[in-house]
Amino acid sequence: MLIQALRAAAAALVFAALPAGGADEYPTRAVRIVVPFAPGGGTDIVGRILAQRLSERLGQGFIVDNRPAGSGIIGADLVAKAQPDGHTLLFAFSSLASSAKLFSKLPYDPIRDFAPVALATTSPLVLYVHPSVPARDVREFIAYAKANPDKLNYGSSGLGSSPHLATELLMSMAGIQMTHIPYKGIAPAVLGQLANDVQLSFTPMTVGMPHAKVGKLRAIGIGGLQRSAVLPEVPTIHESGLPGFEVTGWWGMLAPARTPLPIVMLLNREIRAVLELAEVRRNLLEQGMDPAGGPPEQFGALIRSDMDKWGDVGKRLGIKLD
């Protein structure tokens, strides 16, 4: 109890030391939410859900601004260098953290240059193949890939993205080789897969499911350690001969570093309230996404953890990006 009281007192002192105003007047104009990938992907879908609800709750427009270039780096850098007043935000995919230690040069630091606001959702990535691939599960796919070395292409949302690293990890653990074709977001990558330009992709469930339902893609493996309630018939990759394989994506809101704490906490409170709305929860769960929430520091810890995890994986696999 004493520790909790001390923490509360410290938080109050920090809050009081911030400049006057802050959350009292916020937002004073339209808020731009930068989505650093193309429209139609998981980041865009969830970002637009939050933008609509935040607009309704806070009385100002929250407008999604898609910046699909440079594996998400261009959009993230734009926010890192924006005025720290809460009117420019980043809605990020887990690639923000997973790729950070793999690039030799980044124009920003995911920890130093951003203030975590709120974790919105999490979801295991799903391994989808084109119907031309004669494999109904991961074991059959690995056997097919071994029999056809370097004849398969895989798509991703860019160099260093979570789908890219997930496939590199799969190839390493399974002993197979494929050719990487990066796109400016997972939605363009899925379009490439539908056209059979790429035969494989690790894709957020919400993006791939509509195509799988009509037979244009086939889900053969779940990236989480547990099966999904949305696709219970699809086994995990972990249980399909590659024990320990786990790739879970997350989506969350960040602000530029030095954004006043009252604004960060107001946004955190409002995003968590949106995620508790029955319609929003139902929408996300139906798409295989788990509503998250939690305090900013919890989201910050997740970012650090993912940076360390994928930095270690990249080092072990010899992945270095420029």
Number of C-alpha atoms within 10 A of each C-alpha: 6 7 8 9 10 11 12 12 12 12 13 11 11 12 14 12 10 12 10 11 11 18 18 11 9 19 18 14 12 14 21 18 27 25 27 31 32 22 21 16 23 27 27 24 15 21 25 20 15 23 19 15 19 21 15 12 14 14 13 15 18 25 19 22 22 17 21 21 17 17 24 26 21 16 23 30 20 18 26 25 15 16 15 19 21 24 21 23 29 28 29 26 24 21 27 23 26 25 26 25 23 23 14 9 11 14 13 17 16 23 16 11 19 25 26 25 31 29 28 26 21 20 25 25 26 32 27 27 28 23 18 11 17 11 18 15 20 24 17 15 16 19 13 16 21 16 11 13 12 12 12 17 17 23 28 31 31 26 24 28 23 27 29 23 24 25 22 21 20 18 15 13 14 17 11 18 20 19 13 19 17 20 23 21 28 29 24 20 26 30 14 20 23 17 12 16 17 22 23 26 29 30 30 28 26 22 20 26 22 13 16 17 11 9 12 18 24 25 28 22 26 32 25 21 18 15 19 20 11 14 15 11 12 20 21 27 27 19 16 16 14 15 12 12 19 20 21 18 24 25 24 24 27 31 30 27 20 15 18 21 20 20 23 24 16 16 23 23 17 18 25 19 14 22 22 15 12 9 11 17 17 16 15 20 17 14 19 23 26 18 21 19 22 15 15 20 14 14 22 19 13 15 24 14 14 18 23 16 14 23 21 14 17 21 12 11 13 10 16 15 14 9
